[in-house]
Amino acid sequence: QVQVVESGGGLVQPGGSLRLSCAASGFTFSSYTMSWYRQAPGKEREWVATITPSADFVNYADSVKGRFTISRDNAKNTMYLQMNSLKPEDTAVYYCSNERNAWGQGTLVTVSP
């Protein structure tokens, strides 16, 4: 069963940091480009970041560039999103995807004083 599972969300104050994880199974993780997306209630899903299989290329949405870092550990079948300098507008459910056939259930990040 192709599956990705996000974790690490929670409540954090503005300016704080949080690290999200995406655990993958059921596919050859090291061969897949992986991405993070987010969606706030009532808003359209927004792409956040993408990382290629060997992590030789990464790309970020302008809204998170310089604050978020996407990474992966192929030996652990896990992708990460390190989020620093968090802002209230970062509040959303964060999802990971293999850009083909897997979406997770999401993990909620709330940035609030």
WOJOKA-V160918 format. One line per field, one symbol per residue. ss: DSSP state (H for helix, E for strand, L for the rest). phi: phi as a letter, one per 40 degrees, with the letter a starting at -180 (. if undefined). psi: psi as a letter, one per 40 degrees, with the letter a starting at -180 (. if undefined). Layout:
BEGIN
ss=???
phi=???
psi=???
END
This chain:
BEGIN
ss=LLEEEEELLEEELLLLLEEEEEEEELLLHHHLLEEEEEELLLLLLEEEEEELLLLLLEEELLLLLLLEEEEEEHHHLEEEEEELLLLHHHLEEEEEELLLLLELLLEEEEELL
phi=.cabbcahcicacdgcbabcbbcbagacdcbbcbbbbaacdgbcdbcbabbcdcgcababcdcbdgbbbcaabccbfbbbbcbbfcbdcccacbbbacfaaabccgbcbbbac
psi=hhiihiieiahiiheaiihiihhiieigdeehhiihiihiheiihhhdiihidefehiiiiddehedihiiigddefhiihhhifiideehihhiiiefcfhiieihhhhhi.
END
